[in-house]
């Protein structure tokens, strides 16, 4: 694709400055590891160039500098007010005919592959200039179950504007980072129907002790946002790496989580695109995925860890979001 858009099969780990770390990894997995049985939903990125060019337009950067100069994060009302105004400036600056045209065309291509009105996730992916120690996890917005070109363009603009959330501004102040050293890319990705099944996070070590010889799998019912934000007590599983490498496909240990709620698709877009519902007691008393699925996730995680470690030239423990599609029964890395 051209202009501001890059399809997942056009990007990889070398493109962090263009699409941010999250989306660069999605592209790497989509292109480099599909042959190893690792499934990643298709999608495309809107590059950070779109954001940078918006800043370069007449008056945009100047207005933001005047607004944010001297902001005091300890004055909560001031921070909230200035952040909202900053987001509105970016939101308006991203509304250009060229960007709209390219996003709509990329979505139409995804529709041709996956069906009219295909639901997508719109996910922020930050990139920073000369800031190797920066971590932007959880600071910017993502939107789930977005359908149709109009709602998609709206979600993308709001995603770009979220570079100036209260939390992101506060973080940059704490770290002494220039607000204009951070740019945002947006990933648009076909949704996995985990609202009909389960999702979670896999770690290639024990998160409590740092023990490297296990894969730690967490899971809950529904979309993964609840587990990422710590809203549920998930199921937990451990798989022993050396044993699995020898061909013994078994779960070392498991713990049943409460899995109190699940996030599902809503019937409308915008704020009602997703809903949370209580999980019936009978389902809470069952594990959200089977042992063979846990082992499959462990194998996938080990392949990803090996790939990234080889690329980095050193051991690279990984945390990986996964989702099970309740329609086709497959496990996806997201």
C-alpha positions as CSV (number, residue, x, y, z in Angstrom):
1,X,0.0,0.0,0.0
2,X,1.1,3.6,-0.4
3,X,0.9,7.0,1.3
4,X,0.1,6.7,5.0
5,X,-1.0,3.1,4.9
6,X,1.1,-0.1,5.3
7,X,-0.4,-3.5,5.3
8,X,0.9,-6.0,7.9
9,X,2.8,-7.9,5.2
10,X,4.8,-4.8,4.4
11,X,6.1,-4.1,7.9
12,X,8.4,-5.8,10.4
13,X,10.8,-5.1,13.4
14,X,12.8,-2.6,11.3
15,X,9.8,-0.3,11.0
16,X,9.4,0.8,14.7
17,X,10.1,4.4,13.8
18,X,7.3,4.3,11.2
19,X,4.6,2.3,13.0
20,X,5.7,1.9,16.6
21,X,6.7,-1.2,18.5
22,X,3.3,-2.9,18.8
23,X,2.5,-2.7,15.1
24,X,6.0,-3.5,14.0
25,X,5.7,-6.7,16.0
26,X,2.3,-7.6,14.5
27,X,3.8,-7.2,11.1
28,X,6.9,-9.3,12.0
29,X,4.7,-12.1,13.3
30,X,2.4,-11.9,10.3
31,X,5.2,-12.1,7.8
32,X,8.0,-14.0,9.4
33,X,6.2,-16.6,11.6
34,X,3.0,-17.5,9.7
35,X,4.9,-20.5,8.3
36,X,5.4,-21.8,11.8
37,X,1.7,-22.1,12.5
38,X,1.3,-18.7,14.2
39,X,-1.9,-17.0,13.2
40,X,-2.2,-13.2,13.3
41,X,-5.4,-11.5,12.1
42,X,-4.8,-9.4,9.0
43,X,-4.8,-5.6,9.1
44,X,-2.9,-2.5,8.3
45,X,-1.1,0.4,9.9
46,X,-1.6,4.1,9.6
47,X,2.0,5.4,9.9
48,X,3.3,7.9,12.4
49,X,4.0,10.1,9.3
50,X,0.3,11.0,9.3
51,X,0.6,12.3,12.8
52,X,3.9,14.1,12.2
53,X,2.5,15.8,9.1
54,X,-0.6,16.9,11.1
55,X,1.7,18.6,13.6
56,X,3.6,20.4,10.8
57,X,0.4,22.1,9.5
58,X,-0.1,25.8,10.1
59,X,-0.6,26.6,13.7
60,X,-1.0,23.1,15.1
61,X,2.4,22.6,16.8
62,X,2.4,26.2,18.0
63,X,-1.1,25.9,19.5
64,X,0.0,22.8,21.3
65,X,3.2,24.3,22.6
66,X,1.4,27.3,24.0
67,X,-1.2,25.1,25.6
68,X,1.2,22.7,27.3
69,X,4.0,25.1,28.2
70,X,4.2,25.1,32.0
71,X,1.4,22.7,32.6
72,X,1.5,21.5,36.2
73,X,0.5,17.8,36.5
74,X,-0.2,18.3,40.2
75,X,-3.1,20.7,39.3
76,X,-5.5,18.0,38.2
77,X,-8.2,20.3,36.8
78,X,-5.6,22.2,34.8
79,X,-4.1,19.0,33.5
80,X,-7.5,17.6,32.5
81,X,-8.6,20.8,30.8
82,X,-5.4,21.3,28.8
83,X,-5.2,17.6,27.8
84,X,-8.8,17.8,26.5
85,X,-8.0,20.9,24.5
86,X,-4.8,19.3,23.1
87,X,-6.7,16.2,22.0
88,X,-9.2,18.3,20.2
89,X,-6.5,20.1,18.3
90,X,-5.1,16.8,17.1
91,X,-8.5,15.4,16.5
92,X,-9.3,18.3,14.1
93,X,-5.9,18.2,12.5
94,X,-6.3,14.5,11.5
95,X,-9.5,15.3,9.6
96,X,-8.1,15.5,6.0
97,X,-9.6,14.2,2.8
98,X,-6.4,12.4,1.9
99,X,-6.1,10.5,5.2
100,X,-9.8,9.7,5.1
101,X,-9.6,8.4,1.5
102,X,-6.6,6.1,2.3
103,X,-8.1,4.7,5.5
104,X,-11.4,4.0,3.8
105,X,-9.7,2.2,0.8
106,X,-7.6,0.1,3.2
107,X,-10.7,-0.9,5.1
108,X,-12.5,-1.7,1.8
109,X,-9.7,-4.1,0.9
110,X,-10.1,-5.7,4.3
111,X,-13.8,-6.0,3.6
112,X,-13.1,-7.7,0.3
113,X,-11.1,-10.3,2.2
114,X,-13.2,-10.7,5.2
115,X,-16.8,-9.6,4.4
116,X,-18.7,-6.3,4.4
117,X,-18.7,-4.4,7.7
118,X,-15.9,-6.6,9.2
119,X,-15.3,-5.6,12.8
120,X,-11.8,-4.3,13.5
121,X,-9.8,-3.2,16.5
122,X,-8.2,0.2,16.3
123,X,-5.0,0.1,18.4
124,X,-2.5,2.8,19.3
125,X,1.2,2.2,18.7
126,X,3.6,4.8,20.0
127,X,7.0,5.6,18.5
128,X,9.5,7.8,20.2
129,X,12.6,9.6,18.8
130,X,15.8,9.1,20.8
131,X,13.8,7.7,23.8
132,X,15.0,4.0,24.1
133,X,13.8,3.8,27.7
134,X,10.3,5.0,27.1
135,X,7.4,2.7,27.7
136,X,3.9,3.9,26.6
137,X,1.9,0.8,27.6
138,X,-1.7,1.7,28.6
139,X,-1.3,5.4,28.0
140,X,-3.1,5.8,24.7
141,X,-6.5,4.6,23.5
142,X,-7.7,1.6,21.6
143,X,-11.2,0.9,20.3
144,X,-12.8,-2.5,19.7
145,X,-15.6,-3.7,17.5
146,X,-15.4,-0.8,15.1
147,X,-17.4,-1.3,11.9
148,X,-17.8,0.6,8.7
149,X,-15.6,3.4,7.2
150,X,-17.2,6.3,9.0
151,X,-16.9,4.8,12.5
152,X,-13.3,3.6,11.6
153,X,-12.2,7.1,10.6
154,X,-13.7,8.5,13.8
155,X,-11.9,5.9,15.9
156,X,-8.6,6.5,14.1
157,X,-8.8,10.3,14.8
158,X,-9.5,9.7,18.4
159,X,-6.7,7.2,18.7
160,X,-4.2,9.7,17.3
161,X,-5.6,12.4,19.6
162,X,-5.0,10.1,22.6
163,X,-1.2,11.0,22.5
164,X,-2.4,13.7,24.8
165,X,-4.3,11.8,27.4
166,X,-3.9,13.0,31.0
167,X,-1.8,9.9,31.8
168,X,0.5,10.3,28.7
169,X,1.2,14.0,29.4
170,X,1.9,13.2,33.1
171,X,4.2,10.4,32.2
172,X,6.2,12.5,29.8
173,X,6.5,15.3,32.4
174,X,7.7,12.7,35.0
175,X,10.4,11.4,32.6
176,X,11.5,14.7,31.3
177,X,10.4,13.8,27.7
178,X,9.6,16.4,25.1
179,X,5.9,16.1,24.2
180,X,6.8,16.4,20.6
181,X,9.4,13.6,20.6
182,X,6.5,11.0,20.8
183,X,4.5,10.2,17.7
184,X,1.6,7.8,17.2
185,X,0.8,5.2,14.6
186,X,-2.5,3.3,14.5
187,X,-3.0,-0.4,13.8
188,X,-6.3,-1.5,12.3
189,X,-6.8,-5.2,12.8
190,X,-9.5,-7.7,12.1
191,X,-11.2,-8.6,15.3
192,X,-11.0,-12.2,16.6
193,X,-14.4,-13.4,17.9
194,X,-13.0,-14.0,21.4
195,X,-16.3,-12.5,22.7
196,X,-17.6,-16.0,21.9
197,X,-14.7,-17.8,23.5
198,X,-11.6,-16.7,25.5
199,X,-8.5,-14.6,25.5
200,X,-5.5,-13.7,27.6
201,X,-1.8,-13.1,27.9
202,X,1.1,-15.6,27.7
203,X,4.5,-14.9,29.4
204,X,7.6,-16.9,28.5
205,X,8.8,-16.8,32.2
206,X,7.2,-16.9,35.6
207,X,6.2,-13.3,36.3
208,X,6.6,-13.6,40.1
209,X,10.1,-15.3,40.3
210,X,11.6,-14.6,36.9
211,X,12.1,-18.4,36.4
212,X,12.8,-18.9,32.7
213,X,11.9,-22.5,32.2
214,X,8.2,-22.2,32.2
215,X,5.5,-20.6,30.0
216,X,2.8,-18.9,32.1
217,X,-0.6,-18.7,30.4
218,X,-3.5,-16.5,31.7
219,X,-7.0,-16.5,30.3
220,X,-10.6,-15.4,30.7
221,X,-13.8,-15.4,28.8
222,X,-14.5,-12.8,26.2
223,X,-12.4,-10.0,24.8
224,X,-9.0,-9.5,26.3
225,X,-9.4,-5.9,27.5
226,X,-10.7,-7.1,30.9
227,X,-7.6,-9.2,31.6
228,X,-5.2,-6.5,30.3
229,X,-6.7,-3.9,32.6
230,X,-6.9,-6.3,35.6
231,X,-10.7,-6.4,35.8
232,X,-10.9,-10.2,36.2
233,X,-9.2,-12.9,38.1
234,X,-8.0,-15.2,35.3
235,X,-7.3,-18.9,34.9
236,X,-3.6,-19.6,35.2
237,X,-1.5,-22.4,33.6
238,X,2.1,-23.3,33.7
239,X,3.9,-25.4,31.0
240,X,7.5,-26.6,31.5
241,X,9.6,-25.5,28.5
242,X,12.3,-28.3,28.6
243,X,9.7,-31.0,29.0
244,X,7.6,-29.6,26.1
245,X,10.7,-29.4,24.0
246,X,11.2,-33.1,24.5
247,X,7.7,-33.8,23.2
248,X,5.7,-34.1,26.4
249,X,2.6,-32.1,25.8
250,X,1.3,-31.6,29.4
251,X,0.3,-28.8,31.7
252,X,2.5,-28.5,34.8
253,X,0.1,-26.6,37.0
254,X,-3.3,-24.9,36.7
255,X,-5.3,-22.6,38.9
256,X,-9.0,-21.8,38.4
257,X,-9.7,-18.1,38.3
258,X,-13.0,-16.4,39.2
259,X,-13.4,-14.9,35.7
260,X,-16.2,-12.6,37.1
261,X,-17.1,-10.8,33.9
262,X,-16.6,-11.1,30.1
263,X,-16.5,-8.4,27.5
264,X,-18.6,-9.0,24.4
265,X,-19.7,-7.1,21.3
266,X,-22.4,-4.5,21.7
267,X,-25.0,-3.9,19.1
268,X,-24.1,-0.3,18.4
269,X,-20.8,1.5,17.7
270,X,-19.0,4.2,19.6
271,X,-19.3,4.0,23.4
272,X,-21.6,1.0,23.0
273,X,-19.3,-1.1,20.8
274,X,-18.5,-3.4,23.7
275,X,-20.4,-4.5,26.8
276,X,-19.4,-6.3,30.0
277,X,-21.6,-9.1,31.4
278,X,-21.4,-11.3,34.5
279,X,-20.2,-14.9,33.8
280,X,-22.7,-17.6,35.1
281,X,-21.4,-19.6,38.0
282,X,-21.3,-22.9,36.0
283,X,-18.9,-21.3,33.5
284,X,-16.8,-19.8,36.2
285,X,-16.2,-23.2,37.6
286,X,-14.7,-24.4,34.3
287,X,-11.4,-23.5,32.8
288,X,-11.8,-21.1,29.8
289,X,-9.5,-23.2,27.5
290,X,-8.5,-26.8,27.4
291,X,-5.1,-28.3,28.2
292,X,-4.3,-29.0,24.5
293,X,-5.0,-25.3,23.8
294,X,-2.7,-24.2,26.7
295,X,0.1,-26.4,25.3
296,X,-0.5,-25.0,21.8
297,X,-0.2,-21.4,23.2
298,X,3.0,-22.5,25.0
299,X,4.5,-23.8,21.8
300,X,3.6,-20.6,20.0
301,X,5.1,-18.5,22.7
302,X,8.3,-20.5,22.6
303,X,8.6,-20.0,18.9
304,X,8.0,-16.3,19.2
305,X,10.6,-16.0,22.0
306,X,13.2,-17.9,19.9
307,X,12.6,-15.7,16.9
308,X,12.9,-12.4,18.9
309,X,15.9,-13.7,20.8
310,X,17.7,-14.6,17.6
311,X,16.9,-11.2,16.1
312,X,18.2,-9.4,19.2
313,X,21.2,-11.6,19.8
314,X,20.2,-12.2,23.4
315,X,17.5,-13.9,25.4
316,X,14.2,-12.0,25.0
317,X,11.4,-12.9,27.4
318,X,8.1,-12.1,25.8
319,X,4.5,-11.2,26.9
320,X,2.0,-12.0,24.2
321,X,-1.7,-11.3,23.8
322,X,-3.7,-14.2,22.5
323,X,-7.4,-14.7,21.5
324,X,-9.5,-17.8,20.7
325,X,-12.0,-17.3,17.9
326,X,-15.4,-18.8,19.0
327,X,-16.5,-19.0,15.4
328,X,-13.6,-21.0,13.8
329,X,-12.1,-22.4,17.1
330,X,-8.5,-21.2,16.2
331,X,-6.0,-19.5,18.5
332,X,-4.6,-16.1,17.3
333,X,-1.8,-13.9,18.4
334,X,-3.0,-10.3,18.6
